[in-house]
């Protein structure tokens, strides 16, 4: 089970860190990803991190502005977002995949959290 939190309203140029807490002893073996879905748009990949944290991948739209990280001792993955833009407004979902290496494809993630709303005002 995955529980995303930390979303909210932030002004353009601001920062926000969202979190995803997982349950179960296998969390540390999962590749983890963040996806987002804006109103009227399809869900899109944002960032992913390998089980060890040693490998990460970002969508071009957030590269250089966002950092994905994880703390396996706390069963938590984070997404630090800086220099936020109104286009970043979306519901952000965390997801877990059992396959390796890390993937950007939503259908390869087996477990999904409920999402947290991020709204960036201009």
C-alpha positions in Angstrom: 0.0 0.0 0.0 1.3 3.4 -1.0 0.2 6.7 0.6 1.2 10.0 -1.1 1.2 13.3 0.9 2.7 16.7 0.9 0.9 18.3 -1.9 -0.6 21.8 -1.7 -0.8 25.3 -3.2 2.5 27.1 -4.0 3.4 30.1 -6.0 5.3 29.9 -9.3 9.0 29.7 -8.5 8.4 28.1 -5.2 9.4 24.6 -4.0 7.5 21.6 -2.6 8.5 18.2 -1.4 6.0 15.4 -1.7 6.3 12.0 -0.1 5.1 8.5 -0.6 5.0 6.1 2.3 4.9 2.4 1.6 4.0 -0.5 3.8 5.4 -3.9 3.9 8.9 -5.4 4.1 9.4 -5.5 0.4 9.4 -1.7 -0.2 13.1 -1.6 -0.4 13.1 -4.1 -3.3 10.7 -2.0 -5.5 11.7 0.5 -8.2 9.6 3.6 -7.4 8.2 6.2 -9.7 6.3 9.4 -9.7 3.6 10.2 -12.3 1.3 13.1 -12.6 -2.0 13.8 -14.3 -3.3 17.3 -15.1 -7.0 17.9 -15.8 -7.9 16.8 -19.3 -4.5 15.2 -19.9 -3.1 11.7 -19.7 -1.0 10.5 -16.9 2.7 11.2 -17.5 5.9 10.0 -16.1 7.8 12.4 -13.8 10.7 10.6 -12.1 11.9 7.1 -11.1 14.4 5.7 -8.7 15.9 2.2 -8.4 15.5 0.1 -5.3 18.9 1.1 -4.0 18.6 4.8 -4.9 21.6 4.5 -7.1 19.8 5.1 -10.3 17.3 7.8 -11.2 15.6 9.0 -14.3 13.6 12.2 -14.9 11.2 13.5 -17.5 12.6 16.3 -19.6 9.9 18.6 -18.2 11.2 18.4 -14.6 14.9 17.6 -15.2 17.1 20.0 -13.3 14.2 21.2 -11.2 13.3 18.0 -9.3 15.1 15.4 -7.3 13.7 12.0 -6.5 15.1 10.2 -3.4 14.2 7.4 -1.1 14.8 6.3 2.5 14.3 2.5 2.7 14.6 2.5 6.4 11.4 4.7 6.5 9.8 3.0 3.5 9.4 6.4 1.9 10.2 8.0 -1.4 10.4 11.7 -2.0 10.1 14.1 -4.8 11.6 17.5 -4.2 10.3 20.0 -6.8 11.9 23.5 -7.2 11.2 26.4 -9.5 7.7 25.2 -9.9 5.6 26.4 -12.8 1.8 26.5 -13.4 2.3 23.7 -15.8 3.4 21.5 -12.9 -0.1 21.6 -11.6 -1.5 18.1 -11.4 -2.3 15.2 -9.2 0.9 13.4 -8.4 0.9 9.6 -8.0 3.6 7.4 -6.6 3.9 3.9 -7.9 6.0 0.7 -7.3 7.4 -1.7 -9.8 8.9 -5.1 -9.2 10.8 -5.2 -12.5 14.3 -3.9 -13.1 15.8 -1.6 -14.4 13.7 1.5 -13.6 11.0 2.2 -16.1 9.0 5.2 -17.3 6.1 3.1 -18.5 3.0 3.4 -16.2 1.7 -0.1 -17.1 4.9 -1.7 -15.7 4.1 -0.4 -12.2 2.1 -2.8 -10.2 1.1 -0.7 -7.2 -0.2 2.8 -7.1 -0.9 5.4 -4.4 -4.0 7.6 -4.2 -2.4 10.8 -5.4 -1.7 14.2 -3.9 -2.7 17.5 -5.5 -0.1 20.0 -6.4 -1.3 23.4 -7.5 1.1 26.1 -8.7 -0.3 29.6 -9.0 1.0 32.2 -11.4 
